[in-house]
Each structure stands twice: as structure tokens, then as C-alpha cells.
Amino acid sequence: MVKTDYDLNVGIVIQARSGSTRLKNKIVRPFYNNGSILEIIINKFKKNKYGLPVVVASSINSENDIIELLSIKNGVEIYRGAEENVLSRFVEVCDKYGFSSVIRICSDNPFLQEKFFEQIVGVGLDNNYDYLSFFTKNDVPVIKTHLGLFTEWVSAKALKRANTATREKTYQEHVTSFIYSNPDSFQIGKIPLPEFLENESSLRFTLDTINDFNTLQGLYDICVERKIKNVEDLVDMVESDKTILQKMESEINNNTK
């Protein structure tokens, strides 16, 4: 657990469940080399340079037993709470593990970038934000885009305030939305979206459907084969491939954020 000059205890919380309405079991089915997206994300972040602990936050539904097994297999903590009220699940994780702030990770983003994660943590540790994210030039938090490359920082205090303030289903399901939707009530930190991504409305690295799964699985294979690790190179490669772009654009049109 990381303690800072602000006496913060910071953890990484990976939000994960099997019961997605658009593609069940999307994060536990084989994605690369027999490994699932959940396992790829766990192993990407459990050895982070800050030494932050990782907790997978899933639900008590029996269909998520596989998530518990994969979490244990890959050496991270697992917490199981409400299926629908994900906000309360995060509050309970903070209480159980003593986190004052967490880095929220969505488990359906296989191309999450460690360098953006490290920026979030670095800025978060040096400030006292309730919520911290990359934002577009139009003042939109990246969680509301289709990019799927970023994580978020949120304080336990803000999560608890949100959980007390609202019972609206959309806010309970989308953990941080009440917080960034009420900037007058919370301290919001904004990191500008990198310029090379500002006009990339056709990019979709998040996964909701079987078409997303197939596109991103193929793209991941190419990245490993070509040893592409730099996000700029990833974007350049996708931009140069009209077939991949068309598939991404189609899913963006069919799936709102």
C-alpha cells in the first residue's frame, strides 16, 4: 500500500463482471495465448512502478466465480459486492482495504496504457482531487469516449458522498459519473488529452460486443507480433488500416457512450 505526504492509501481497483448484456463473459474468454483480457489487465498493473495493490471488484452472482478464480490464480485480491450498484461496491472496497483514493480500471479495455496510468497517479499523489482524469478539449472526461486507453483517479470521500447523494441507477452503475457531472460539488482535476488523440473520434479500443472482441483480438495479435508498445505507434497503425477503422467506426455508431 502506498502512503504519501498527504497520508493517502492508494489502491488499484479493477471493475469486473461476467454478465455483460452485450457480450457475456467477454473479459474471461481466451483473448491472447489462452489468456483472458482480465488476466492481461491484472498482470499489466499488479507490478506497477508505484507498488500500488490491486483489487478486483466483482459481484456476488455465481457467474462471477470465474473472476474470483482468475484473480486468485493471478495473485491479486478479490472483493465481491452488489451486481447492479457498482458504486456501493467501490465504497465497500475502500472501507475494507483502507483506501483513501483508488485508480479505477475498467476490465474491458485491453489496450490500457501504463504511461497514462502513471501520469494519473503522479498528478493524483501531488494533489488533493476528488476526481482526476484526462479530458478532451471539449471538457469531456475520457471515460465517456470510446478510446479505452485511460484510467481514472477518485477519492473514497467522493465515492461515499456520491453513494449517499443519489439512488439513480445510472450513477450506481457508472461509478464516477455523479462526481464528474457535479463539478461544483467536487474537486475535479483535468489532464488535457494528448494532442495526437484529440481528433481521433474513429478510434475504439474498448470492448462491448463480439465485433469489438474480434477486432481488438486481431489487433492485439498484430501488436505482439510487431512488438508495438508505444501508443502513438498503435494509433498510427490503426489509422493506416482502413478495414480496422471501418470496424471501429461501425461499433462506435452502434454503441453510445
N, C-alpha and C positions, 0 to 999 in steps of 0.2 A: 504494500500500500504506500502511496506517495504522500508525504507530508511536505508542505511548502511553508514559506514565510507567513502565509495567510492562514496556516493551520488547517488547510483543506485536506481531506482524504478523498482522493480521486480514483474512480474505477471506470472500466470499460464495460458497458452493458450491451450485449448483442440481443436484439429483439428477434425471436424466432418462434414459429409455429408451423404445423403441418397442414392445417385446414384452410389454406387459401382458396377462395371461391373460384378464382380463375384458373388456378393450376395447383391442385393438391400435391403435397409432398415435393414441391419444387426445390426446396433447399436441401433435401436429404437424398434425392435421386442421384445416381452417378453423373458427374459433370465432367471431370477430367481425371484420367488414370484411375478410375473407380472411386475417386474421392468426390464427396458432395460439396456444394457451394458453402454450406455451413462449416464444414471442416477446413476448406480453403481459407475462409474468413477467420476462423479461430486461430489457425496456425500463422496467419499473416500478422495478427495483432497480439498474440499471447507473449511474444518475445519483443514487445515494443521497447524502444530505447529508454523510455521513462520508467519502465518497470511497473506499469500500472496493472493491477489484477484484472482478470476478465471473468465476467459472469454472464452466462446465457440465461435470458429471461423468457421462459415459455409458460404454457398454461397447464392446468391440472387435467385437461382432457386426455384420455388414454391414447389417442392418436399421436400425442407428443412424447410418448415413451421413447420413441426412436431418437428424439432430440436429446433426451436425458442420457441415453446410452452413448450417443456420439460425443456429447460434451464430456462425459466421464472418460471415455476412451481417449480423447484428445487433451485431457489434463486440465480442464477448467471447471469452475463452479457452475452449478445449475440451480436456478430458482424457478418454482412453478406456482403461478397465481391465477388470477381470473383470465378467462379466454377473451371476453369482449372488452373489459375495462383494462386496457394495457397501461393506462396512466396510473391506476392504482397498483398495478404490478411493479412499475418502476419505483413508486413511493416505497413499497414494501422491500424492494431490493436495497434501496438506500438505507432504510431502517435496519435491515438485517446485517448489512456489511459495514455500516457506519460511514457511508459515502456522503460527503458534503456536496460533491458535484460528480456528474458522470459524463462520459463520452457515449452518446447513443449511436449505435450502429444497427442499420437495417440489414438483415441477413440475406436479402435478395439482390445484393449489389456485388457481384464477383470481381468487379474492377475497381473497388475502393482503393484510393491512392494513399499510401503511407505518408507521402510528403505533405499532403493536405491535412491529414490527421495530426502530424507533428506540428504544423502551423497552428491548428486549433488548440492543441494542448499548450504550446508555448505561450500564445496570447492569453489563454484562459488562466494559466498559472500566474501570470503577471498582472491580472486584473481581477475585478470582483463582479463579473457579469452574472445575471440570472440565465441568460441565453446568449450563445455565441455561435455564429455560422458564417459561411460565405454567403454574400448577397449579390444579386445581379445589379447592373446599373439602374434598373427599374425598381430597385428596392424589394426584390422578391428573394426570400431565402431559398437556397438551392434544393432544399428538401421538396419544394414544390415544382421543381423541374424534373426532366427525365434523365438527367446526366448520370446519377448513380455513382459519383466519384468521391463523395464527401461524407464526413461525419458531422455531428453536432455536439456542442457542449451545453449542458443545462444543470442548474443548481438544484439540490434536493429541496431547498427552501421554495423555489419557484414551482417545482413539481407538486409539492404539498399544498401550496396556495391554489394552484390550478385545480387540483383534485377536490378541494373544499368548495371552490367557487362555482363549479359547473357540473351538471349531470348530463349535458348534451352528449349523445352517443359519438358524434364526430370528434369531439375533443377527447373523449375517453379512448377512442381507437387510435387517433393520431396524437401521440404523446405530447409533442411540443407545440401544437397548433394554437392552443389557447394562449400560450405565452407570447409567441411572436405576433399573434393577432391583436394583442393588447400592449403595444409598446409604451403607452403612458403609465402602465402599472408595473412594468418590469424593466430592469436594466438590460438593454439589448446591445450586444457587441456585434459589429458588422465588419467582416473582412471582404474587400472587393473581389469579385470573381476574377480570376486571371483573364487578361485581355484576350488571349487566344481562344477562350471559351465563350466570350460574351455573345457572339453572333451564331453560336452553334445550336440552333433550335432543332436541327435534324438528328442530333445525337441522342441515343437512348442506350445507356449501359445498365439500366435497372431491369428487373425481370418480373413480369406478371403472368405471361401467357406461354403456351407451348411454342409459339413462334419466337418469342423473346428467348426462350431457353435454347432452341436450336441455333438461332443466330449467334447468341453470346457464347455458346459452347464451341461453335466453329471458330469464332474469333479468338477465343482463349487458346485453342489448339494452335492457331497461327502465331499468336504472341509467344507461346512457349517455344515453338519451332524456330522462330526468328529471333528469339531472345529479346523481345521488346518489353522493356520495363518502364521506360520514360513515357509519361502521359502525353507529351507533345508528339512523340512518335506514334503512339496509339491513335491519337486523333488524326494525324496526317495519313496513316494507313487507311482508316475508315473513310476519310474524305476522298481518297483516291479510288475507292471501290464502290462504284455506283450500285451494285447489287446489294451490298450490305446497307448502304444509305437508304435505298428504297425500302428495304425490310424494316429498318428503324423508323422511317417516316410513316409507314403504314401503321405500325403499332402505336406510335405517338398519336396519330389521328383517331385510333380506335380506343385509346385508353387515356382518360383525362387524369389530371393531377389536381 
